[in-house]
Amino acid sequence: MQALQKELKIREAALPTLKSKEAYLRITIKREKFRLGDLKKNLDALRAGIGESECLFAEFPLNSISVTSVEYGEDNIAGISIPVLGEIGFEGNIPSAILAPSWQAWGAGTAKGLIRALSEIDVAEKRVNLLEYARKKTTQKVNLYEKVQIPEFSEAVLKIKRYLEDVENLEKASQKITKAKQVATVEAV
């Protein structure tokens, strides 16, 4: 009974913390989805800014820009490690302004902006997925504690208490019967 009471107490103490974590994750997921929507709007704005100049990229020299490194960091939200996009390293072989058309410098900057925007969207989607998975697991644990384990432990403790009370009542009744028999035998003698 003591072991069950201990487990019950642990779950009752953990439940409010889990509920708070779940609520915080829900709020954070909404914020991250809003941020993801803003990033997608920014990407659309970048693409719209290119407009009719998009056909110029067909003439853009291949291998003139390459991504050399992508740095990721980690952020901790409610005990969950989620990625954060750091610096993106580029390497470029843009010909000089004298030899190349003037739009290629603009094209290189635009390409870098597009790569950065796409990378940010990719990381934001990963963040949302990780947070949603963590929220789902936390919700499952809250439901497990709230709807299954706490009621089961409470019921088990109650059954044990009732059983012990019944045993105690039977012992008292048997003592009374024994005492009554002893009094009856003493009076009969």
C-alpha positions as CSV (number, residue, x, y, z in Angstrom):
1,M,0.0,0.0,0.0
2,Q,2.9,2.4,0.8
3,A,4.4,1.7,-2.6
4,L,1.1,2.5,-4.3
5,Q,0.7,5.6,-2.3
6,K,4.2,6.7,-3.2
7,E,3.6,6.2,-6.9
8,L,0.2,8.0,-6.6
9,K,1.9,10.9,-4.9
10,I,4.6,11.1,-7.6
11,R,2.1,11.2,-10.4
12,E,-0.2,13.7,-8.7
13,A,2.9,16.0,-8.1
14,A,4.0,15.6,-11.8
15,L,0.7,16.2,-13.4
16,P,0.5,20.0,-13.0
17,T,4.1,20.3,-14.4
18,L,3.2,18.2,-17.4
19,K,0.0,20.3,-18.0
20,S,2.1,23.5,-17.9
21,K,4.6,22.0,-20.3
22,E,1.8,21.0,-22.6
23,A,0.3,24.4,-22.6
24,Y,3.7,26.1,-23.1
25,L,4.3,23.8,-26.1
26,R,1.0,24.6,-27.6
27,I,1.7,28.3,-27.4
28,T,5.3,27.8,-28.8
29,I,4.0,25.8,-31.7
30,K,1.5,28.5,-32.6
31,R,4.3,31.1,-32.5
32,E,6.6,28.9,-34.6
33,K,3.9,28.2,-37.2
34,F,3.3,32.0,-37.4
35,R,7.1,32.5,-37.8
36,L,7.1,29.8,-40.5
37,G,4.3,31.6,-42.3
38,D,6.3,34.8,-42.2
39,L,9.3,33.1,-43.6
40,K,7.3,31.7,-46.5
41,K,5.9,35.1,-47.2
42,N,9.4,36.6,-47.2
43,L,10.4,33.9,-49.7
44,D,7.5,34.7,-51.9
45,A,8.4,38.4,-51.7
46,L,12.0,37.5,-52.7
47,R,10.7,35.5,-55.7
48,A,8.3,38.3,-56.7
49,G,11.2,40.8,-56.5
50,I,13.1,38.8,-59.0
51,G,10.0,39.0,-61.3
52,E,10.9,39.0,-65.0
53,S,14.6,38.9,-64.2
54,E,14.2,35.2,-63.5
55,C,15.1,34.4,-67.1
56,L,18.5,36.0,-66.5
57,F,19.4,33.1,-64.1
58,A,19.4,30.7,-67.1
59,E,22.5,32.6,-68.2
60,F,24.0,32.6,-64.6
61,P,27.3,30.7,-64.6
62,L,27.0,27.2,-63.1
63,N,29.1,26.6,-60.0
64,S,29.7,30.3,-59.5
65,I,28.1,30.2,-56.0
66,S,28.4,27.2,-53.7
67,V,27.5,26.6,-50.1
68,T,30.6,25.8,-48.2
69,S,29.2,25.4,-44.7
70,V,26.0,25.6,-42.8
71,E,26.2,26.1,-39.0
72,Y,23.4,25.0,-36.7
73,G,22.9,25.8,-33.1
74,E,20.5,24.3,-30.6
75,D,17.8,26.0,-28.6
76,N,16.1,24.4,-25.6
77,I,12.4,24.9,-25.3
78,A,10.7,23.1,-22.4
79,G,13.4,20.5,-22.3
80,I,13.4,19.8,-26.1
81,S,16.5,20.5,-28.2
82,I,15.5,22.2,-31.4
83,P,17.8,23.4,-34.2
84,V,18.6,27.0,-34.9
85,L,20.1,28.1,-38.2
86,G,23.4,29.9,-37.8
87,E,25.7,31.1,-40.5
88,I,25.8,29.9,-44.0
89,G,29.2,30.1,-45.7
90,F,29.3,30.8,-49.5
91,E,32.0,30.5,-51.9
92,G,31.7,32.4,-55.2
93,N,33.6,32.7,-58.5
94,I,31.8,35.7,-59.9
95,P,33.8,37.2,-62.8
96,S,34.9,40.8,-62.4
97,A,32.4,43.6,-63.1
98,I,34.3,44.4,-66.3
99,L,34.1,40.9,-67.8
100,A,30.7,39.9,-66.5
101,P,27.3,41.4,-67.1
102,S,26.3,43.9,-64.3
103,W,23.3,41.9,-63.2
104,Q,25.5,38.9,-62.1
105,A,26.5,40.7,-58.8
106,W,22.8,41.3,-58.1
107,G,22.1,37.7,-59.1
108,A,24.7,36.3,-56.7
109,G,23.2,38.4,-53.8
110,T,19.7,37.3,-54.8
111,A,20.8,33.6,-55.0
112,K,22.4,33.8,-51.5
113,G,19.2,35.4,-50.2
114,L,17.1,32.6,-51.7
115,I,19.3,29.9,-50.3
116,R,19.2,31.6,-46.8
117,A,15.4,31.9,-47.0
118,L,15.0,28.2,-48.0
119,S,17.3,27.1,-45.3
120,E,15.4,29.1,-42.7
121,I,12.1,27.6,-43.8
122,D,13.6,24.1,-43.7
123,V,14.9,24.6,-40.1
124,A,11.5,26.2,-39.0
125,E,9.6,23.2,-40.4
126,K,11.9,20.9,-38.4
127,R,11.4,23.0,-35.3
128,V,7.6,22.8,-35.7
129,N,7.7,19.0,-36.3
130,L,9.9,18.4,-33.2
131,L,7.7,20.6,-31.0
132,E,4.5,18.9,-32.2
133,Y,6.0,15.5,-31.5
134,A,7.0,16.6,-28.0
135,R,3.5,18.1,-27.4
136,K,1.9,14.9,-28.6
137,K,4.1,12.8,-26.2
138,T,3.4,15.2,-23.3
139,T,-0.4,15.1,-24.0
140,Q,-0.2,11.3,-24.0
141,K,1.6,11.3,-20.7
142,V,-0.9,13.8,-19.2
143,N,-3.8,11.6,-20.3
144,L,-2.1,8.5,-19.0
145,Y,-1.6,10.0,-15.6
146,E,-4.9,11.8,-15.4
147,K,-7.2,9.2,-16.9
148,V,-5.5,5.9,-16.2
149,Q,-2.8,5.7,-13.6
150,I,-4.0,8.2,-10.9
151,P,-7.5,6.7,-10.9
152,E,-6.1,3.1,-10.8
153,F,-3.6,3.8,-8.0
154,S,-6.3,5.7,-6.0
155,E,-8.7,2.7,-6.5
156,A,-6.0,0.2,-5.5
157,V,-5.1,2.2,-2.3
158,L,-8.9,2.4,-1.5
159,K,-9.3,-1.3,-2.0
160,I,-6.4,-2.1,0.2
161,K,-7.7,0.2,2.9
162,R,-11.1,-1.4,2.8
163,Y,-9.5,-4.9,2.9
164,L,-7.4,-3.9,6.0
165,E,-10.5,-2.4,7.7
166,D,-12.4,-5.6,7.0
167,V,-9.6,-7.7,8.4
168,E,-9.5,-5.5,11.5
169,N,-13.3,-5.7,11.9
170,L,-13.1,-9.5,11.6
171,E,-10.4,-9.7,14.2
172,K,-12.4,-7.5,16.6
173,A,-15.5,-9.7,16.0
174,S,-13.6,-12.9,16.6
175,Q,-12.1,-11.4,19.8
176,K,-15.7,-10.5,21.0
177,I,-16.9,-14.0,20.1
178,T,-13.9,-15.6,21.9
179,K,-14.5,-13.4,24.9
180,A,-18.2,-14.2,25.0
181,K,-17.4,-17.9,24.9
182,Q,-15.0,-17.5,27.7
183,V,-17.6,-15.6,29.8
184,A,-20.2,-18.3,29.0
185,T,-17.8,-21.1,30.1
186,V,-16.8,-19.3,33.3
187,E,-20.5,-18.8,34.2
188,A,-21.4,-22.4,33.4
189,V,-18.7,-23.6,35.8
